[in-house]
Structures are given as C-alpha cells and as structure tokens.
Amino acid sequence: MFFFQACRGDDEGHEVYVTESTDAVKKVVLPSMSNLLVVHSSLPDHVSHRDEVSGTWFCQDLIQVLNSNFLTQDLETMLKTVAQKLESRLSQKTKKTSSSY
C-alpha cells in the first residue's frame, strides 16, 4: 500500500497478461499495477491542504481513522471515512479538498 502526500504524474500504465487455471485456458488482461493500492491526498491538478501546526489534513485524518478503526473495519471503508472527513474540512480561505484512491 502506498499513501502519497505528493504531486501527481500522467503515466497511463501498461497491461500484464496472466493465464487463469481453469478447464479451458483463458487469458485475462490486468493492469500492471493491479496488486497496488495507491491513495492520493488530493484529486489531480488540485492542492493538498495542511495546518501549519498539526500538519496535512490528509495525514491527520488517515492516522486518526486507521488508529480508531483498524480492528473493526476493512481498509476501503476506512478510506471512505477519510475522504468524508477531508470533504467536511474548510480552509481559512473557505477552500475544500478531496482524496483519491
């Protein structure tokens, strides 16, 4: 798992071919990075907000949600909670942010 608090690129990725083991041989096309979970602190072309004392909103919310829920919730549910918490925040200049995964 990778959690990025960074700028974003424009790589479209590559395909990987795998063969499923069934009665009939069948090729399946998977993205080359299909076994990765990548989470970004903001949407493409958007800023990622931070508090000068407490740090980035994304890291604050991610750590709080993971610490509070890792025993009872799956990762996808926790990431949705992080996204909801981020979307409820408002900067001093009345700006908002959204995460992406």
Stockholm file with secondary structure:
# STOCKHOLM 1.0

chainA/1-101         MFFFQACRGDDEGHEVYVTESTDAVKKVVLPSMSNLLVVHSSLPDHVSHRDEVSGTWFCQDLIQVLNSNFLTQDLETMLKTVAQKLESRLSQKTKKTSSSY
#=GR chainA/1-101 SS CEEECSCCCCCCCCEEEEEECSSSCEEEEEETTTTCCEEESSCTTCCCCEETTTEEHHHHHHHHHHHHHTTTSCHHHHHHHHHHHHHHCCCTTSCCCCCBC
#=GC SS_cons         CEEECSCCCCCCCCEEEEEECSSSCEEEEEETTTTCCEEESSCTTCCCCEETTTEEHHHHHHHHHHHHHTTTSCHHHHHHHHHHHHHHCCCTTSCCCCCBC
//
